[in-house]
Amino acid sequence: MKQKVAVTTIMTKNVIKLNLTDDLTKAEYLFKKHHIRHIPVVNGNKIIGMLSYTDLLRISFVDAVDDDAEVVDATVYNMFTVEQVMAKNLVTIDTNTTIKQAAEILASNEFHALPVVEGQLLVGIVTTTDLIKYLIDQY
């Protein structure tokens, strides 16, 4: 297996992003439309947070209500802002980080996505799924 392959070879470059001013309904739409589980939150191109689909599920009461789930979601989502729900203490990696280093970071933490930055500008995202696909390609 190659030892020093940069994360840029496996990262998603066309990142789906949210702005701080976007609402959680838009976030849910993007999660479902693009079949993704993590969305960086940006101010311009500067990353300021990360929203995961799990974050949305934590604030949703859908499991407790059998009635109209969409109405319940909309009501709950209007109670919170993206900033209130997103993770703010991010671990980021840069374009020189190796796939091995990214895997070590993800394996030792409780999150599943790493924003890739050049300086403070978001240029990509690497997820555990990207790492698994990379490993599969090695065999």
ABEGO torsion letter per residue (X at the ends): XBAABBAAAABBABBBBBBAABBAAAAAAAAAAAGBABBBBBBEABBABBBBAAAAAAABAAAABABBAAAAAAAAAAABBAAAABBABBBBBBAABBAAAAAAAAAABABABBBBBBEABBABBBBAAAAAAAAAAAX
